[in-house]
Amino acid sequence: MNRLLGLPGVLLLRSLLVVILVAILVALFLDRSEELSRQVRQTAQQQTLARINAALALYLLQQAGAGRLQQLPAQEGANPFELLIRGGVLTAPDYRGIGLADDPPLREGWYYDPQRSVIFYSDGKGGRSGVWRLKLRFDDRNGNGRFDPGIDSPVSLGMKKAGD
């Protein structure tokens, strides 16, 4: 047995096996880390949308308290980031500004597309995940399909998934 271990090729074979094993583990790690990165980005997007919706609920209450409910329909399709940042209700460090969904790859972050009146998230590599639009939901008491302050009551102002 000792004679076998003393052969020069055995050490080379062991080293080769270790290198192969490490290469397999690195490949598995890289594959898994890509998936984990995607999940982290998706979770961050969901958290940002939840923060926007919470801030929009606060904004709706502020407008109601100030007697400015008649201005709410004009906010539909508006840029929620600008609306909430201007109102001091939300900070959005990952908001990058205006960007068209058809633009070449944009930096990673949130953008507002004024042509479609939607926000979207760019992964920085040309991919877009999700498209959302600012939407006013209200109880249409008179059934005319539009918000009438004093007659209809607002239910929520929030982000709704938009078709691309």
Buried (B, 14 or more C-beta within 10 A) or exposed (E): EEEEEEEEEEEEEEEEEEEEEEEEEEEEEEEEEEEEEEEEBEEEBEEBBEBBBBBBBBBBEEBBEEEEBEEBBEBBBBBBBBBBBEBEBBEBEEBBEEBBBEEEEBEBBBBBBEEBBBBBBBBEEEEBEBBBBBBBEBEBEEEEEEBBBEEBEBEEBBBBEBEE
